[in-house]
Amino acid sequence: MNWELLKTLCETPAVPGREEQMRARVRRVLEPLVDSVTVDVMGNMIGHRRRDGKPKIMIAAHMDEIGFMVKYIDDKGFLRLQPLGGFDPRQLFAQRVAVHAQGGSRVLPGVLSYTTKPTHMLSPEEAKESPVIDKFFVDLGLDAKTVNKLVAIGDMVTMDRAAIIGEDVVISKSIDNRVGLFVMLEALARVTGDHSDLFAVATVQEEVGLRGATTSAYAIQPDIGIALDTTLANDFPGIGEVDSITRLGQGVAIKLMDASLICHDGLVAHMKEIAVARDIPHQLEILPRGGTDGGALQRTRGGSASITLSIPTRYIHTVNEMANKRDIEAAVELLAAFLNQAGSRSYIPAG
């Protein structure tokens, strides 16, 4: 497993609508694995291993991460932000950010701070206030004239945190969903058969509504759709067993449902069958809230048999997301095994 590739993917900035740097990195890895690579008008990157007459399979892994764009620069040079994706404001205090100015050619380090008094000056009532995104701002430590010269409304802002590749785990911002991209690329390298007409799609703007998967699936019209994404591993203090969703280190999660789709019974059964036969660590996932590109794949045109394979991740949508290497390896193994026998059965329900 090329863990340095995962580190590079995690550290590459790409908020919804600004995935160009990630697209360039993915292209270099994807091109040798497929027959052709194209980019559609939305910015989705589509790798195609063409096998005419075979079942059409679309794999979707989104490139974008939650982040911000600059929406206002005040008269002192402080930046106000428009969130792109779902942040929990409680997780944003005392963080550093990177402002990607001048078309991304210049990266400015900044402090993400909150419009409140220092803790020494807060009254008890003020200390109880719940944080809201709109009260955060970015301090670049520059005078207003310099800020206005360098920064423009709409510039991308990402969390500034390096990826750590440990012995057992990976810790980084944007594991959601760089790990899905990584699984897709690693699994493609293991596909040896000609069982499917295969589309590997690095999608855009998932974090703001599954937008890239919707348009790319509409164009491809897959028979089978497989989304790759993270899911909650709530196996840490303060959350009961019933709400753990998945557990870190217990294997790839075969999704049964989330708020965006109920996965196809036939695909769920087939994935479980492969996992058991090959002794691939796996667990079943029911996610009561949130969704993945699988929801878009399922509902394209006349519909497709769709499923999501998930990588259990602790602390999702923070700068310290954590995934276990064994779970990532299990996801790669399961996806590759499925693709190497995918043409062996129909997923249209009987009757």
C-alpha positions as CSV (number, residue, x, y, z in Angstrom):
1,M,0.0,0.0,0.0
2,N,1.3,3.4,-1.0
3,W,0.7,5.3,2.2
4,E,2.7,8.3,1.0
5,L,0.1,8.7,-1.7
6,L,-2.6,8.8,0.9
7,K,-0.6,11.5,2.8
8,T,-0.3,13.5,-0.4
9,L,-4.0,13.3,-1.1
10,C,-4.9,14.3,2.4
11,E,-2.7,17.4,2.3
12,T,-3.8,18.6,-1.2
13,P,-6.3,21.4,-0.9
14,A,-9.6,21.0,-2.6
15,V,-12.9,22.5,-1.3
16,P,-16.1,22.1,-3.2
17,G,-15.8,23.8,-6.6
18,R,-12.0,24.2,-6.3
19,E,-10.8,20.6,-6.9
20,E,-8.2,21.5,-9.6
21,Q,-5.1,20.7,-7.6
22,M,-6.6,17.3,-6.5
23,R,-7.7,16.6,-10.0
24,A,-4.1,17.0,-11.2
25,R,-2.7,14.7,-8.5
26,V,-5.3,12.0,-9.1
27,R,-4.8,12.1,-12.9
28,R,-1.1,11.1,-12.6
29,V,-2.1,8.0,-10.7
30,L,-5.2,7.2,-12.6
31,E,-4.0,7.4,-16.2
32,P,-1.8,4.2,-16.1
33,L,-4.7,2.2,-14.7
34,V,-7.4,2.9,-17.3
35,D,-7.8,3.3,-21.1
36,S,-8.8,6.9,-21.0
37,V,-9.3,9.9,-18.7
38,T,-11.7,12.7,-19.3
39,V,-13.0,15.7,-17.3
40,D,-16.6,16.8,-17.6
41,V,-18.0,20.3,-17.3
42,M,-18.5,20.0,-13.6
43,G,-14.9,18.9,-13.0
44,N,-15.5,15.2,-12.4
45,M,-12.5,13.1,-13.5
46,I,-13.6,10.0,-15.3
47,G,-11.3,7.1,-15.8
48,H,-12.6,4.4,-18.2
49,R,-11.5,0.8,-18.7
50,R,-13.6,0.0,-21.7
51,R,-15.1,-3.4,-22.2
52,D,-18.0,-3.3,-24.6
53,G,-20.9,-5.5,-23.8
54,K,-20.0,-6.0,-20.1
55,P,-21.9,-4.7,-17.2
56,K,-21.3,-1.0,-16.7
57,I,-19.9,-0.3,-13.2
58,M,-19.3,3.2,-11.8
59,I,-17.1,3.7,-8.8
60,A,-17.4,7.2,-7.2
61,A,-15.0,8.7,-4.6
62,H,-15.3,12.4,-4.0
63,M,-12.3,14.8,-4.2
64,D,-13.6,17.7,-2.2
65,E,-13.1,18.4,1.5
66,I,-15.1,20.6,3.8
67,G,-13.6,24.2,3.9
68,F,-14.4,27.8,3.3
69,M,-14.3,30.6,0.8
70,V,-13.6,34.2,1.7
71,K,-16.8,36.2,1.6
72,Y,-15.8,39.5,3.1
73,I,-12.7,41.5,4.0
74,D,-13.2,44.2,6.7
75,D,-11.5,47.5,7.0
76,K,-8.8,46.1,9.3
77,G,-8.0,43.2,7.0
78,F,-9.8,40.4,8.9
79,L,-11.5,37.8,6.7
80,R,-15.1,36.5,7.1
81,L,-15.9,33.1,5.8
82,Q,-18.5,31.2,3.8
83,P,-18.5,27.5,4.9
84,L,-18.5,24.8,2.2
85,G,-19.7,21.7,3.9
86,G,-20.8,20.7,7.4
87,F,-18.6,22.1,10.2
88,D,-19.2,21.6,13.9
89,P,-18.2,25.1,15.2
90,R,-17.2,23.5,18.6
91,Q,-14.3,21.9,16.7
92,L,-12.9,25.1,15.1
93,F,-11.4,27.0,18.0
94,A,-7.6,27.7,18.0
95,Q,-7.1,26.3,14.6
96,R,-4.8,27.4,11.8
97,V,-5.9,27.8,8.2
98,A,-4.4,28.3,4.8
99,V,-5.8,31.0,2.5
100,H,-5.1,30.1,-1.1
101,A,-4.7,33.5,-2.7
102,Q,-4.1,34.7,-6.3
103,G,-5.6,31.7,-7.9
104,G,-3.9,29.3,-5.5
105,S,-0.4,30.4,-6.4
106,R,0.2,32.0,-3.0
107,V,-0.7,30.3,0.3
108,L,-1.1,32.6,3.3
109,P,-1.1,31.2,6.8
110,G,-3.8,32.4,9.1
111,V,-5.3,32.0,12.5
112,L,-9.0,31.0,12.7
113,S,-10.4,32.9,15.7
114,Y,-13.7,33.8,17.3
115,T,-15.3,37.1,17.9
116,T,-15.4,36.9,21.7
117,K,-13.5,38.3,24.6
118,P,-10.5,36.3,26.0
119,T,-11.6,33.8,28.6
120,H,-10.2,36.0,31.4
121,M,-12.8,38.7,30.5
122,L,-15.9,36.5,29.9
123,S,-18.9,36.8,32.3
124,P,-20.5,33.4,33.3
125,E,-23.4,34.1,30.9
126,E,-21.1,34.9,28.0
127,A,-19.1,31.8,28.6
128,K,-22.2,29.6,28.2
129,E,-23.0,30.9,24.6
130,S,-22.9,28.2,21.9
131,P,-20.5,29.0,19.1
132,V,-21.8,29.8,15.6
133,I,-19.9,29.6,12.3
134,D,-20.7,33.3,11.4
135,K,-18.6,34.6,14.4
136,F,-15.3,33.0,13.2
137,F,-12.8,35.1,11.3
138,V,-9.3,34.7,9.9
139,D,-6.4,36.9,11.0
140,L,-3.5,36.9,8.6
141,G,-1.4,39.2,10.7
142,L,-1.2,41.7,7.8
143,D,-2.4,45.3,7.4
144,A,-5.6,45.9,5.5
145,K,-3.9,47.3,2.5
146,T,-1.7,44.2,2.1
147,V,-4.6,41.8,2.7
148,N,-6.7,43.6,0.0
149,K,-3.8,43.4,-2.4
150,L,-3.3,39.6,-1.9
151,V,-6.8,38.2,-1.1
152,A,-10.0,38.3,-3.2
153,I,-13.5,37.4,-2.4
154,G,-14.0,33.7,-3.2
155,D,-10.5,32.6,-2.4
156,M,-10.3,29.1,-1.0
157,V,-9.6,28.6,2.7
158,T,-8.6,25.1,4.1
159,M,-7.7,23.8,7.5
160,D,-3.9,23.8,7.9
161,R,-2.9,20.4,9.3
162,A,-0.4,17.8,8.0
163,A,-1.2,14.1,7.7
164,I,0.4,11.6,10.1
165,I,1.0,8.0,8.9
166,G,1.4,6.0,12.0
167,E,2.1,2.3,12.5
168,D,-1.6,1.4,12.8
169,V,-3.6,4.6,12.0
170,V,-3.7,7.6,9.7
171,I,-4.5,10.9,11.3
172,S,-5.3,14.0,9.2
173,K,-7.8,16.6,8.1
174,S,-9.8,15.5,5.0
175,I,-9.5,11.7,5.4
176,D,-13.1,12.3,4.3
177,N,-12.8,11.5,1.5
178,R,-9.2,11.2,0.4
179,V,-9.2,7.7,1.8
180,G,-12.0,6.8,-0.6
181,L,-9.9,8.1,-3.6
182,F,-7.0,6.1,-2.3
183,V,-9.0,2.9,-2.0
184,M,-10.3,3.4,-5.6
185,L,-6.8,3.9,-7.0
186,E,-5.3,1.0,-5.0
187,A,-8.1,-1.4,-6.0
188,L,-7.9,-0.5,-9.7
189,A,-4.3,-1.5,-9.7
190,R,-5.4,-5.0,-8.6
191,V,-8.1,-5.5,-11.3
192,T,-6.9,-8.2,-13.6
193,G,-10.0,-9.4,-15.4
194,D,-12.3,-8.0,-18.1
195,H,-15.6,-8.6,-16.2
196,S,-17.0,-5.1,-16.5
197,D,-17.1,-1.8,-18.4
198,L,-15.5,0.1,-15.6
199,F,-15.7,3.8,-14.8
200,A,-13.6,5.2,-11.9
201,V,-14.9,8.7,-11.1
202,A,-13.2,11.2,-8.8
203,T,-16.3,13.3,-8.1
204,V,-16.7,17.0,-7.1
205,Q,-18.9,18.9,-4.7
206,E,-20.1,15.9,-2.7
207,E,-19.9,17.9,0.5
208,V,-22.5,20.4,-0.7
209,G,-25.0,17.9,-2.1
210,L,-23.6,15.0,-4.1
211,R,-23.5,17.3,-7.1
212,G,-20.7,15.8,-9.2
213,A,-21.9,12.2,-8.7
214,T,-25.3,13.2,-9.9
215,T,-24.2,14.7,-13.2
216,S,-21.5,12.1,-13.9
217,A,-23.8,9.2,-13.2
218,Y,-26.5,10.7,-15.4
219,A,-24.0,10.7,-18.3
220,I,-22.5,7.3,-17.6
221,Q,-25.8,5.4,-16.8
222,P,-24.2,2.7,-14.8
223,D,-25.8,-0.7,-14.1
224,I,-24.0,-0.9,-10.8
225,G,-22.8,2.0,-8.7
226,I,-20.3,1.8,-5.9
227,A,-19.5,4.8,-3.7
228,L,-16.4,4.9,-1.5
229,D,-16.5,7.1,1.5
230,T,-15.8,7.4,5.2
231,T,-18.4,6.6,7.9
232,L,-18.6,7.4,11.6
233,A,-16.7,5.3,14.1
234,N,-18.1,6.5,17.3
235,D,-16.3,3.9,19.5
236,F,-14.9,6.4,21.9
237,P,-15.9,7.7,25.4
238,G,-19.2,9.4,25.8
239,I,-21.2,7.5,23.1
240,G,-23.1,4.4,23.8
241,E,-22.6,1.1,21.9
242,V,-26.0,1.5,20.1
243,D,-24.7,4.7,18.5
244,S,-21.2,3.6,17.6
245,I,-22.2,2.9,13.9
246,T,-18.8,1.2,13.2
247,R,-15.6,0.4,15.2
248,L,-12.1,1.3,14.2
249,G,-10.0,-1.6,13.2
250,Q,-12.9,-4.0,12.7
251,G,-12.8,-4.0,8.9
252,V,-14.4,-2.3,5.9
253,A,-18.0,-1.3,6.5
254,I,-20.6,-2.6,4.1
255,K,-23.3,0.0,4.2
256,L,-26.9,-1.1,4.6
257,M,-28.4,2.4,4.5
258,D,-27.9,6.0,5.3
259,A,-30.0,9.1,4.8
260,S,-29.3,9.2,1.0
261,L,-29.9,5.5,0.0
262,I,-30.9,2.1,1.0
263,C,-28.3,-0.2,-0.5
264,H,-29.2,-2.8,-3.0
265,D,-29.9,-6.2,-1.3
266,G,-28.1,-8.2,-4.0
267,L,-25.0,-6.1,-3.8
268,V,-24.9,-6.2,0.0
269,A,-25.2,-10.0,-0.1
270,H,-22.5,-10.3,-2.7
271,M,-20.1,-8.1,-0.8
272,K,-20.7,-10.1,2.4
273,E,-20.2,-13.3,0.5
274,I,-16.9,-12.2,-0.9
275,A,-15.7,-10.9,2.5
276,V,-16.6,-14.2,4.2
277,A,-15.0,-16.3,1.5
278,R,-11.8,-14.3,1.5
279,D,-11.7,-13.7,5.3
280,I,-11.8,-10.0,4.7
281,P,-12.5,-8.1,8.0
282,H,-15.9,-6.4,7.6
283,Q,-18.8,-4.9,9.5
284,L,-22.3,-3.8,8.6
285,E,-23.2,-0.1,8.7
286,I,-26.5,1.7,9.3
287,L,-25.9,5.5,9.4
288,P,-29.1,7.4,10.5
289,R,-27.9,10.8,9.2
290,G,-25.6,11.9,6.4
291,G,-25.2,10.4,2.9
292,T,-22.7,9.6,0.2
293,D,-22.4,9.6,-3.6
294,G,-24.2,6.3,-3.5
295,G,-27.4,8.2,-3.1
296,A,-26.8,9.9,-6.4
297,L,-25.8,6.7,-8.2
298,Q,-28.9,4.9,-7.1
299,R,-31.3,7.5,-8.5
300,T,-29.7,8.3,-11.9
301,R,-32.1,8.1,-14.8
302,G,-33.8,4.7,-14.4
303,G,-31.8,3.8,-11.4
304,S,-28.8,1.5,-10.7
305,A,-28.0,-1.2,-8.2
306,S,-26.0,0.8,-5.7
307,I,-24.0,0.4,-2.6
308,T,-21.4,2.3,-0.5
309,L,-18.3,0.7,1.0
310,S,-17.1,2.8,3.9
311,I,-13.9,3.3,5.8
312,P,-14.6,3.7,9.6
313,T,-13.3,7.0,10.7
314,R,-13.2,8.7,14.1
315,Y,-13.7,12.4,14.6
316,I,-15.1,13.1,11.0
317,H,-15.2,16.7,9.9
318,T,-12.4,17.7,12.2
319,V,-8.7,18.3,11.6
320,N,-7.9,15.1,13.4
321,E,-9.8,12.4,11.5
322,M,-8.5,9.0,12.3
323,A,-8.7,5.8,10.1
324,N,-7.1,2.4,10.7
325,K,-4.8,0.9,8.1
326,R,-6.3,-2.5,8.4
327,D,-9.8,-1.1,7.6
328,I,-8.3,0.7,4.5
329,E,-6.6,-2.5,3.4
330,A,-9.8,-4.5,3.8
331,A,-11.7,-1.9,1.7
332,V,-9.1,-2.2,-1.1
333,E,-9.2,-6.0,-1.0
334,L,-13.0,-6.2,-1.0
335,L,-13.5,-3.8,-3.9
336,A,-10.8,-5.4,-6.0
337,A,-12.2,-8.9,-5.4
338,F,-15.7,-7.7,-6.4
339,L,-14.4,-6.0,-9.6
340,N,-12.6,-9.2,-10.5
341,Q,-15.9,-11.1,-10.6
342,A,-18.5,-8.4,-11.1
343,G,-20.0,-9.8,-14.3
344,S,-20.9,-13.1,-12.7
345,R,-24.5,-12.3,-11.7
346,S,-27.5,-10.0,-12.3
347,Y,-28.8,-7.6,-9.6
348,I,-32.3,-7.1,-11.0
349,P,-34.7,-8.5,-8.4
350,A,-36.7,-11.6,-9.3
351,G,-40.4,-11.2,-10.0
